[in-house]
């Protein structure tokens, strides 16, 4: 049984730590945030992630998972130390690596024998080698350690499942000793014959950024096609279906709408843009993705304006705030830009409901009315925007909704409904990329 120290109990650290405990490792998750550790020690989970609470509880009960604020003791008592701290974006798109490097210094301070230091936070290429340099500079010449880059590919909302049954594991490792230890850490995945890509540190780091940039490219590409569909009377859902059946293209991430958000895709693309630019290369595709995606929330409000003439004095409802369903995460959520624009355009009121993200939305301080459910949102509204495709918004009682609305205008930012169905119920309906052919 390996002893693992997971530094950082944010999204990545908590999911990875508890899943590694489930794999049979003895895991100590540590964080300098005392409130977070106190919550975890009380059986609470600071983030919303399906399946995580049970996973944590089960492994705490089994004695394989513990939480503490004592980073030094946890490092000393471990064979493998994972760095899973935040890597926020700076104004210029570069990644703030302060927390990663601070942790590297702490690890160096408590290095009491050979350990593998694994960089798990998503970082620009070159960071893991820099972590090694910084540790080396602080320890005595005979102190042994290896660094590894092991990027995560978890999706919020299905992170536990993604960790337990990944498409692949990428490990940047440059010593046999560390490679053997990483194989032990992930033993159950080896038994399941999960593909493992063993590579250099830089290649592992870039594989992560390239994967997210490619997913964002697929989304942005279909959103561009959606705009063209509207101009030529074609239907983007069918175009995506027709494209996706080609095995070389694949059907996933071709869902048109108000664009991607979250803490990963936008940040990683900005970071890649910054990295390439700083090395003298203009990353054309990456820049175009950012430009296109940033304009989509405004496009959604423009669609509302087409139906209402003007937003001023109108009451608008938002169904969903989180950047995608099954998460309470609002980072880079299109809903934030949409609400800001509605308020800038002097909407009389913005009524909102999200099953789990409303508490987080309050932090924005934006002047909205928090409602109990979709029908409460719709009450007295001149326009309704479906922004996050939570399951409960997929089967709305449309006559009930229409009855309580002042004007039956519906902007479907995720193409959940079929235009003719909404129109049959008397809604004026707008969505993305469902052009109407001129006959
Ligand atoms: C993404 C990647 O999918 C993960 O593999 C990666 O590990 C993670 O980033 C990360 O770097 O940590 P995540 O941000 O949780 O995961 O969410 P996704 O499911 O990828 O969705 C991203 C955004 O794209 C959402 O706003 C979603 O609504 C949007 N999207 C997705 C579309 O607009 N259309 C689609 O067809 C698919």
Boltz pocket constraint, residues with backbone or C-beta under 6 A from the ligand:
constraints:
  - pocket:
      binder: B
      contacts: [[A, 122], [A, 152], [A, 153], [A, 154], [A, 155], [A, 156], [A, 157], [A, 212], [A, 215], [A, 219], [A, 252], [A, 253], [A, 254], [A, 255], [A, 256], [A, 257], [A, 258], [A, 259], [A, 260], [A, 261], [A, 262], [A, 263], [A, 264], [A, 265], [A, 323], [A, 324]]
      max_distance: 6.0
